[in-house]
Amino acid sequence: MQRRGALFGMPGGSGNRKMAAGDIGELLVPHMPTIRVPRSGDRVYKNECAFSYDSPNSEGGLYVCMNTFLAFGREHVERHFRKTGQSVYMYLKRHVREKVRGASGGALPKRRNSKIFLDLDTDDDLNSDDFEYEDEAKLVIFPDHYEIALPNIEELPALVTIACDAVLSSKSPYRKQDPDTWENELPVSKYANNLTQLDNGVRIPPSGWKCARCDLRENLWLNLTDGSVLCGKWFFDSSGGNGHALEHYRDLGYPLAVKLGTITPDGADVYSFQEEEPVLDPHLAKHLAHFGIDMLHMHGTENGLQDNDSKLRISEWEVIQETGTKLKPMYGPGYTGLKNLGNSCYLSSVMQAIFSIPEFQRAYVGNLPRIFDYSPLDPTQDFNTQMTKLGHGLLSGQYSKPPMKSELIEQVMKEEPKPQQNGISPRMFKAFVSRSHPEFSSNRQQDAQEFFLHLVNLVERNRIGSENPSDVFRFLVEERIQCCQTRKVRYTERVDYLMQLPVAMETATNKDELIAYELTRREAEANRRPLPELVRAKIPFSACLQAFSEPENVDDFWSSALQAKSAGVKTSRFASFPEYLVVQIKKFTFGLDWVPKKFDVSIDMPDLLDINHLRARGLQPGEEELPDISPPVVIPDDSKDRLMNQLIDPSDIDESSVMQLAEMGFPLEACRKAVYFTGNMGAEVAFNWIIVHMEEPDFAEPLTMPGYGGAASAGASAVLDNQPPEETVALITSMGFHRNQALQALRATNSNLERALDWIFSHPEFEEDSDFVIEMENNANANIISEAKPEGPRVKDGSGMYELFAFISHMGTSTMSGHYVCHIKKEGRWVIYNDHKVCASERPPKDLGYMYFYRRIPS
C-alpha cells in the first residue's frame, strides 16, 4: 500500500510502504458503510469522467466512486470528494505500450495478454499488431490518498472484494447504444405471423396525414389491420397526442400499429398494444404493401442508398467531403472532432455549429466552475453539466493536440502514417439529450434540423438563471390570414427558431441540360449501359426566397366572422429578426410511391444575406380585421353539458392535474388556468389548452374570473399564500444555504425537498446575491397585483443583414440515411468537421448545404 506520491507524481510520497492485512481492514472500517456492491440497474461509469473526457486511457487515469459508481478524472475527483464526502474510489488506468520488435524487425508472436481485465473499448486508432495493453486498478482513500493495489483478496474485507469485482466486471452503461445490438433488443410480435388485414380498399398517401379523430398531424400511427391513421399517446415531455390509436385498439382489438414517418427500407417503429411494448414485425413489408406503401422499393446499401442511386450521387459524397483533396488537419482550441457512435453525425454537426457561437460558449464554458460546482449529485443526468462538458471538450484544445515532431519523423521513416485526430466521444451527452425520445435514442440516422429544434427546447427548459443562449435564434413571425369569403384579415404572431426555404424546382436555370440528362439516364438503364455523369439542378437563391414569402392556401381556417371554418390565404413575414438566423433548405419529400426523395439541387447561397424586405408591416390601410372570437373548445360529449352549464369554482381546480403540468416546466398560474378552462378534465386535455394559448401575452397571469372576486388580488393572494412548510425551509437552511434561497427553491419546485436542492445547485447566481432574491420576489408579487402588461416573447431584434459563418450538409437520399458534415468559418478560413476529422477546407460546397447559419452584421 502506498500514498499519494506514485499516483500524482508528487514528491514526498511514502513509496512502497506495506501494511499488514489487519491494518488495511482497520483503514477501511470507517468507510465501509459508504462502499456499495452494484445492483441490477446501477450504471457503472468506468469509461468516462462525468465532467470531462478523461478515461482510463488518459494520463491521469480515472477514479470510480465506490458508492455512486460515477467516474471522475484527476481534475474533478477532489470536487466530488469535497461535495459528497465519499472517500473510497477505484483508480483505473490502461497503459498502452508499443510492442517489442523481434530480431527481424517484426513484432513478437502474439500471446494471450492476462494483464487486460477492464471492460473498455480499445482505441480504434491504435493498431493492435503494434501495441499492447496493460490494465491497472487500485483503491484510493481520500483525503490522504492511500492506495491499495488490486486484486488483493487476502487483505481486503469480503464486502470490499465483492464490490471491486462487481465494478471491474460491470458492462458499459451505453451498451444499448451500440449499433450492432440496439435492434436485437426488440422482441418479435406474436401477432406478426398471422395478422389479419381487412380488405377495405384503404390506401395511405405519402404525406398530408391527419388523425382520423382529431386535427393532430404529428405522432401518427397506422393500424396494420384496418389502415386507420390515429394519434399516439400523450407523454410527460410535452410530446405525443390524444391517445386515439390506443382508444382504437381498445374498441376493436387490432393489435399492431406502425409510426408514420419512421418507415425506411430497413424497417420502422412498430408497437403492439396487446403486448404493450415496441416490437419487430418480420412481415412489415407485406403488411405495409396491403395499404399501398412499398417500403422495399429501395434496396439499402451500406450508406443507405439505392444501388443505382449510389452511382448517381457519388459526386455528392465526394464534393461535400472534399474527397480527392489533400486536407490539412487542424489542432487546438475549437478544432476538436466528435467520434461517430453509429449514425450520430447529425448530432456532431449541430453541436459543432452551436458551440461556434459566442453566446453558447459564454453560457456554458464561461460558467464552467459554477455549473460544475453546483451540479446535481448525479451530473450525468444534468443537461447544463453535460452541455458544459461537451463545450469544454470541443473548445479547450485539450483533446486536439498536434503530433510530436519525433512521431512525424517516425511516420515518414516507416511510411505508415498513424491517425492523430481521435476526437471525443459524445456518448454521455447523447444518452442524456436523447432519453425518452424514441428517435434520437436509437442508432438510426436522424434529421439534423429536428435535432436542432430538440436541443433548443432543452436549452429553453434548462436555462441557467436569467441567461438563455437560445434567444439568439428566437424571432417572431407575423402571420396574415385573409378569409376568402369575407376578405377580412387577421394578424397573429408566433415564435420560431429557423427559416424554412422551399426549393423552387420550377426555376432551375439549366432545364434543358436536366431534360437531356434524364433521357440519357433512362436509355442507359434500359440498355444496361453505364449511367451518365450526374447533372444537378441549379436553383437561384432569390427564387427560394420569393417562394418563402408567397401566399399559402389554408383549407380549415377558423373564420370568426362566419363562426365556422373557411378557406383562407396565409402569408408570413418577420416581426423581428434574430441575432443568428438559421436557414433550412427543404430538400426532402416523398414520392407518390412512398419512396423518400431528396431534391438534388445546387443553390447559390449568398455569403451576405439581406432580408430586410421581409419585415412585417402590420395592418394596412383599407384592411378590415376579423373579430377576435375564438373557436369553441372541442371536448368529449359526456362532459360537455357539465362544462357548459356551470362554472367551476377556482377553489375546486384539480391540483393533481395542475402539478403534472407544472412539473413539465409550465408556469403554475398557466397550469391552473388550463385545468380550469378545460373543466377539470385531466392533464391531457389541459395540456392541449396550453399548447394553443402559450404564446398569448397573459399566458402566465393569475386566473381571474368575474363572480369569484375577479380582482387581480384574488390571484395575488393565492401566490402570496404559497408559503413552503417551515420545517422544510429549516432543513435546507441547516445545510448552510440562505433562507431566501430555500424559499425560492421550494416555491419553484412545489416544496419538493429533493428537487429544491437540485434547483439551488443549478441556480448558483441566487447564492451570490441574496438581496437580488428578495428584490426579485418583491417585484414578482408587485407584478401579480399590478395590472401592467407582461413583457412579450424574448427576442433580440435588429437589422436583417447577415453573414454566413457555418453550414451543415447532408449526403444520401433521405434524412433517415446517409451522412452529415459541417463547415464552419473560423479565423477567416473555412474548416470542415467530418466526425472526428477536422481539417482546413479547400473547396467548401456552400451550394449543397442543408442548414445554414448566419450571424447579424451590426448596422
Secondary structure by P-SEA (a helix, b strand, c coil): ccccccccccccccccccccaaaaaaaacccccccccccccccccccccccccccccccbbbbbcccccbbbccccaaaaaaaccccbbbbbbbbbbcccccccccccccccccccccccccccccccccbbbbbbbbbbbcccbbbbcccccccccaaaaaaaaaaaaccccccccccccccccccccccccbbbbbccccccccccccccccccccccccccccbbbbbbbbccccccccaaaaaaaaaccccbbbbcccccccccbbbbccccbbbbbcaaaaaaaaacccccccccccccccaaaaaacaaaaaaaaccccbbbbbbccccbbbcccccaaaaaaaaaaaaccaaaaaacccaaaaaaaaccccccccaaaaaaaaaaaaccccccccccaaaaaaaaaacccccccbbbbaaaaaaaaacccccccccccccaaaaaaaaaaaaaaccccccccccccbbbbbbbbbccccccbbbbbbbbcbbbbcccccccccaaaaaaaaaaaaaaaaaccccccbbbbbbbaaaaaaaaacbbbbcccccccccbbbbbbbbbbbcccccbbbbbcccccccccccccccbbbbbccccccccccccccccccccccccccccccccccaaaaaacccccccccaaaaaaaaaaacccaaaaaaaaaaaccccaaaaaaaaaacccccccccccccccccccaaaaaaaaaaccccaaaaaaaaaacccaaaaaaaaaaccccaaaaaaaaaacccccccaaaaaaaaaaaaaaaacccccccccccccccbbbbcbbbbbccccccccbbbbbbbcccbbbbbcccbbbbbcccccccccbbbbbbccc
